[in-house]
Amino acid sequence: MDSPYIPPGYYGTRDVARALHTSPGAVRNLVYRGRLRRAGGTERQPWFRAEDVARLLTERQARAAA
């Protein structure tokens, strides 16, 4: 995890990047484009809901399989 202050059920930017096999910059781009929403934290260290990350990962896998 990015920070020991991230509550259970949430991921930091680095965790999301690892889960999606991408970079932290790409995660910030997903937020900018509205594909992923921040669920808390600060501007520099946001949190993301695990359910949102799982949904995005499922969408990516389905698109790759098509």
C-alpha positions in Angstrom: 0.0 0.0 0.0 1.0 3.6 -0.5 0.2 4.7 3.0 -0.6 2.9 6.2 -3.6 5.2 6.5 -5.6 3.7 3.6 -8.6 2.0 5.1 -9.5 -1.6 4.3 -11.4 -2.0 1.0 -9.5 0.8 -0.6 -6.4 1.0 -2.8 -3.7 3.7 -3.2 -2.5 4.8 -6.6 0.4 2.4 -6.7 -1.8 -0.5 -5.7 -4.2 0.3 -8.5 -1.4 0.6 -11.0 -0.1 -2.8 -10.0 -3.6 -4.4 -10.3 -4.1 -2.9 -13.7 -0.5 -3.6 -14.9 0.1 0.0 -15.7 1.8 3.1 -14.3 0.7 5.6 -11.6 0.5 8.2 -14.4 -1.9 6.1 -16.3 -4.1 5.8 -13.1 -4.1 9.6 -12.9 -5.2 9.7 -16.5 -8.1 7.3 -15.8 -9.2 9.7 -13.0 -8.9 12.7 -15.4 -11.0 10.9 -18.0 -13.7 9.9 -15.5 -13.1 6.1 -15.8 -12.1 5.9 -12.1 -13.3 8.0 -9.2 -11.4 9.0 -6.1 -13.1 7.7 -2.9 -11.1 9.7 -0.3 -7.6 10.5 0.7 -5.9 13.7 -0.3 -5.1 15.3 -3.7 -1.6 13.9 -3.7 -2.5 10.5 -2.1 -6.1 9.5 -3.2 -7.9 6.3 -2.3 -9.9 4.2 -4.8 -12.6 1.7 -3.9 -11.6 -1.9 -4.5 -14.9 -2.5 -6.3 -14.2 0.2 -8.8 -10.8 -1.2 -9.5 -12.2 -4.7 -9.9 -14.8 -3.4 -12.3 -12.2 -1.6 -14.4 -10.0 -4.7 -14.5 -12.9 -6.8 -15.6 -13.7 -4.4 -18.4 -10.1 -4.4 -19.6 -9.9 -8.2 -19.6 -13.2 -8.5 -21.5 -12.0 -6.0 -24.1 -8.6 -7.8 -24.4 -10.4 -11.1 -24.9 -12.7 -9.8 -27.7 
